[in-house]
Amino acid sequence: MFLATFKLCAGSSYRHMRNMKGLRHQAVLAIGQELNWRALGDSSPGWMGQVRRSSLLGSQLEATLYSDQELSYIQQGEVAMQKALGILNNQEGWKKESQQENGDEVLSKMVPDVGKVFRLEVVVDQPMDRLYEELVDRMEAMGEWNPNVKEIKVLQRIGKDTVITHELAAAAAGNLVGPRDFVSVRCTKRRGSTCVLAGMATHFGEMPEQSGIIRAEHGPTCMVLHPLAGSPSKTKLTWLLSIDLKGWLPKTIINQVLSQTQIEFANHLRKRLEASPASEAQC
């Protein structure tokens, strides 16, 4: 029932239903109700369950404000968030990939129907609002401080929580992994003192594949930010990374590149936060 309803909302079900706007709006609401029921019945940690329930209820209230295509993107972002938080909530099967002297660590595990995912756990000596500002409000400036990213552009904004982005990634592993690009839907939610930034690959007609660049895909991915317990001026950042790089690449190289990318991201983020003053923007 849930899968069929999602196909209807996303415009991928039977062709004769695609122009039935009222029915599709009902489908979005039905998905919200279904996911809301599941979220209420799960055993997520308190902060995670709150974010999931808040996200779903908000999408129901906004369902009548957007076009069918925009509703599809909103729902894709919501589904990405639910899947990513579900993966993080499952504590079984994680294996340590690397650990740095400063405590940063990368874990990984295999997830059915998703593949191998990587989990970065770090503590940043900055308040959460400062990280949110840099990662969300200043998203398009990431290429200025993260050498693994050449450029991020926001292609479309949908409401206050959802954006479609195009990201051009630099070559990696001594050019063994050539440049990739990604088109993704991203969803941002905050509940209390926790922020979740989630996303996954999507299709955007105005950004076709580019010559000489492999179009890779983000699986369900997210960053979770919340103040460190006992030290509210510091932030615990958890980054779930799921990527299909496409092309013919040995798994050993892929695993090395992805885990190293997460460690480097944390280092570059810290340098950026130390060097760049905060603005008045707040989460």
Wavefront OBJ file of the C-alpha trace (Angstrom):
o trace
v 0.000 0.000 0.000
v 2.733 2.441 1.000
v 4.878 1.759 -2.082
v 1.943 2.121 -4.456
v 0.934 5.401 -2.863
v 4.460 6.777 -3.163
v 4.602 5.910 -6.867
v 1.385 7.768 -7.390
v 2.696 10.860 -5.600
v 6.005 10.843 -7.467
v 4.297 10.690 -10.826
v 5.702 7.258 -11.640
v 2.500 5.262 -11.443
v -0.037 4.708 -14.208
v -0.024 7.401 -16.869
v -3.743 8.034 -16.832
v -3.505 9.146 -13.199
v -0.777 11.741 -13.656
v -3.134 14.639 -14.288
v -5.492 13.823 -11.419
v -4.245 16.616 -9.183
v -6.715 16.117 -6.370
v -5.939 12.424 -6.169
v -2.216 13.085 -6.055
v -2.620 15.606 -3.259
v -4.553 12.950 -1.352
v -1.719 10.528 -2.046
v 0.787 12.866 -0.410
v -1.410 13.131 2.653
v -1.852 9.363 2.717
v 1.914 8.882 2.670
v 2.260 11.333 5.529
v -0.313 9.441 7.547
v 1.328 6.088 6.806
v 4.825 7.276 7.683
v 3.533 9.112 10.720
v 1.975 5.907 12.009
v 5.261 4.071 11.493
v 7.286 6.798 13.164
v 4.987 6.856 16.173
v 5.369 3.121 16.512
v 9.156 2.910 16.255
v 11.749 2.795 19.014
v 13.888 5.747 17.880
v 15.889 7.703 20.438
v 13.879 10.654 21.760
v 15.469 13.370 19.613
v 15.326 11.248 16.461
v 11.689 10.305 16.889
v 10.763 13.939 17.517
v 12.427 15.086 14.305
v 10.822 12.308 12.288
v 7.321 13.033 13.598
v 7.719 16.797 13.189
v 8.934 16.330 9.613
v 5.969 14.187 8.623
v 3.318 16.406 10.200
v 4.818 19.490 8.562
v 4.695 17.917 5.113
v 0.997 17.150 5.532
v 0.201 20.773 6.378
v 2.108 22.027 3.304
v 0.686 19.525 0.827
v -1.861 21.883 -0.744
v 0.582 24.775 -1.308
v 2.688 23.388 -4.155
v 2.536 21.990 -7.667
v 2.513 18.244 -8.283
v 6.227 18.261 -9.162
v 7.101 20.267 -6.068
v 5.061 17.879 -3.930
v 7.003 15.011 -5.425
v 10.315 16.638 -4.456
v 9.063 17.422 -0.949
v 7.996 13.820 -0.472
v 11.309 12.506 -1.820
v 13.107 14.613 0.770
v 10.846 13.314 3.524
v 11.414 9.708 2.471
v 15.182 10.280 2.347
v 15.081 11.603 5.896
v 13.023 8.673 7.186
v 15.310 6.115 5.534
v 18.516 7.799 6.697
v 17.326 8.160 10.289
v 16.166 4.564 10.221
v 19.679 3.445 9.244
v 21.271 5.530 11.995
v 18.762 4.244 14.525
v 19.848 0.665 13.919
v 22.976 0.276 16.053
v 23.784 -3.275 14.950
v 26.446 -4.213 12.429
v 28.629 -1.089 12.453
v 32.358 -1.705 11.958
v 35.135 0.811 12.548
v 36.862 2.007 9.356
v 39.204 4.556 10.933
v 39.736 6.650 14.046
v 41.774 9.832 14.365
v 43.760 11.091 17.349
v 41.202 13.845 17.924
v 38.421 11.265 18.332
v 36.880 11.548 14.856
v 35.833 8.129 13.630
v 34.271 6.554 10.571
v 32.096 3.451 10.841
v 30.502 1.410 8.068
v 28.040 -1.381 7.483
v 26.049 -3.061 4.729
v 22.384 -2.113 4.506
v 19.923 -4.217 2.472
v 18.696 -2.487 -0.704
v 21.126 0.388 -0.073
v 24.640 -1.054 -0.034
v 27.599 -0.016 2.078
v 27.067 3.146 4.098
v 29.566 5.205 6.085
v 28.984 7.007 9.368
v 31.183 9.874 10.537
v 31.058 10.777 14.239
v 32.786 14.014 15.313
v 32.598 16.733 17.934
v 33.113 20.284 16.677
v 34.138 23.061 19.047
v 31.435 25.409 17.750
v 27.741 25.889 18.641
v 25.181 24.100 16.517
v 23.738 27.276 14.995
v 27.162 28.076 13.574
v 27.387 24.692 11.827
v 23.851 25.039 10.526
v 24.668 28.437 9.105
v 27.696 27.106 7.237
v 26.171 23.841 6.023
v 22.708 25.140 5.096
v 22.582 28.925 4.787
v 26.009 29.072 3.106
v 25.719 25.786 1.252
v 26.730 27.248 -2.100
v 30.014 28.496 -0.607
v 31.207 24.986 0.273
v 33.507 24.898 -2.741
v 35.489 27.738 -1.159
v 36.657 25.641 1.775
v 36.168 21.976 0.879
v 38.600 20.964 -1.910
v 36.608 17.778 -2.538
v 33.733 19.944 -3.789
v 34.207 22.153 -6.817
v 30.770 23.714 -6.759
v 27.290 23.458 -5.277
v 24.366 25.284 -6.838
v 20.797 25.486 -5.594
v 18.624 24.768 -8.639
v 15.246 25.264 -6.946
v 13.919 26.131 -3.511
v 10.609 24.657 -2.409
v 9.286 26.206 0.758
v 11.623 26.666 3.684
v 12.791 23.070 4.054
v 13.434 21.597 0.586
v 15.971 22.421 -2.139
v 17.181 20.783 -5.351
v 20.951 21.037 -5.751
v 23.658 20.277 -8.286
v 27.038 19.333 -6.838
v 30.258 18.971 -8.816
v 32.824 16.855 -6.972
v 36.551 16.966 -7.632
v 38.586 13.984 -8.783
v 39.888 11.815 -5.940
v 42.479 9.151 -5.088
v 45.110 10.638 -7.358
v 42.613 10.932 -10.218
v 41.765 7.234 -10.030
v 38.243 8.455 -9.339
v 37.365 11.066 -11.937
v 35.050 14.036 -11.399
v 31.460 13.237 -10.539
v 28.335 15.312 -10.277
v 25.147 14.824 -8.293
v 21.597 16.132 -8.546
v 19.900 15.781 -5.198
v 16.827 16.764 -3.245
v 17.713 18.006 0.238
v 15.401 18.349 3.215
v 16.214 20.240 6.413
v 14.282 19.891 9.661
v 14.773 21.102 13.208
v 13.108 19.837 16.358
v 14.147 21.403 19.612
v 17.929 21.411 19.790
v 18.461 18.913 16.939
v 18.850 19.661 13.239
v 18.713 17.013 10.501
v 19.929 17.669 6.967
v 18.893 14.810 4.672
v 18.898 14.076 0.953
v 19.045 11.625 -1.908
v 19.414 11.566 -5.687
v 16.606 12.941 -7.824
v 15.844 13.861 -11.427
v 15.747 17.506 -12.459
v 14.979 18.069 -16.124
v 16.893 21.338 -16.356
v 20.157 19.705 -15.250
v 20.917 16.863 -17.698
v 24.085 14.786 -17.537
v 27.201 16.663 -18.678
v 29.800 15.500 -21.151
v 32.949 14.100 -19.526
v 31.403 13.903 -16.036
v 29.872 10.789 -14.535
v 26.490 11.384 -12.909
v 26.761 9.643 -9.530
v 23.939 9.254 -7.022
v 23.462 9.876 -3.331
v 21.495 7.192 -1.557
v 19.591 8.183 1.580
v 22.080 10.368 3.432
v 21.903 12.831 6.290
v 23.767 14.941 8.813
v 22.488 15.169 12.365
v 23.558 18.125 14.523
v 22.863 18.570 18.220
v 24.659 20.187 21.166
v 27.125 17.969 22.946
v 25.670 16.764 26.245
v 27.149 18.849 29.053
v 28.890 21.230 26.624
v 26.255 23.231 24.682
v 28.938 25.364 23.013
v 30.127 22.231 21.179
v 28.255 20.225 18.543
v 28.006 16.499 17.939
v 27.885 15.897 14.172
v 26.891 12.555 12.689
v 27.121 12.182 8.908
v 25.568 9.167 7.198
v 27.020 8.839 3.700
v 25.596 6.574 0.997
v 26.879 7.043 -2.556
v 26.850 5.121 -5.809
v 29.852 6.535 -7.677
v 28.933 4.673 -10.877
v 31.622 3.624 -13.338
v 33.965 0.666 -12.975
v 35.770 1.116 -9.674
v 37.208 -1.518 -7.309
v 35.353 -1.646 -4.007
v 38.596 -1.171 -2.076
v 39.151 2.186 -3.781
v 35.546 3.257 -3.264
v 35.677 2.425 0.443
v 38.962 4.254 0.886
v 37.750 7.344 -0.968
v 34.456 7.639 0.890
v 35.846 7.145 4.398
v 38.748 9.525 3.683
v 36.325 12.094 2.242
v 34.438 12.142 5.535
v 37.580 12.617 7.632
v 38.793 15.405 5.344
v 35.382 17.069 5.459
v 35.540 17.306 9.254
v 39.028 18.826 9.129
v 38.115 21.381 6.460
v 34.889 22.288 8.267
v 36.763 23.045 11.480
v 39.228 25.267 9.638
v 36.375 27.112 7.932
v 34.525 27.715 11.182
v 37.665 29.010 12.876
v 38.563 31.329 9.983
v 35.130 32.606 8.977
v 33.107 34.801 11.370
v 29.499 33.919 12.068
v 26.740 36.104 10.662
v 23.499 37.028 12.372
v 21.713 34.050 10.749
v 20.202 31.554 13.140
v 18.783 28.077 12.673
l 1 2 3 4 5 6 7 8 9 10 11 12 13 14 15 16 17 18 19 20 21 22 23 24 25 26 27 28 29 30 31 32 33 34 35 36 37 38 39 40 41 42 43 44 45 46 47 48 49 50 51 52 53 54 55 56 57 58 59 60 61 62 63 64 65 66 67 68 69 70 71 72 73 74 75 76 77 78 79 80 81 82 83 84 85 86 87 88 89 90 91 92 93 94 95 96 97 98 99 100 101 102 103 104 105 106 107 108 109 110 111 112 113 114 115 116 117 118 119 120 121 122 123 124 125 126 127 128 129 130 131 132 133 134 135 136 137 138 139 140 141 142 143 144 145 146 147 148 149 150 151 152 153 154 155 156 157 158 159 160 161 162 163 164 165 166 167 168 169 170 171 172 173 174 175 176 177 178 179 180 181 182 183 184 185 186 187 188 189 190 191 192 193 194 195 196 197 198 199 200 201 202 203 204 205 206 207 208 209 210 211 212 213 214 215 216 217 218 219 220 221 222 223 224 225 226 227 228 229 230 231 232 233 234 235 236 237 238 239 240 241 242 243 244 245 246 247 248 249 250 251 252 253 254 255 256 257 258 259 260 261 262 263 264 265 266 267 268 269 270 271 272 273 274 275 276 277 278 279 280 281 282 283
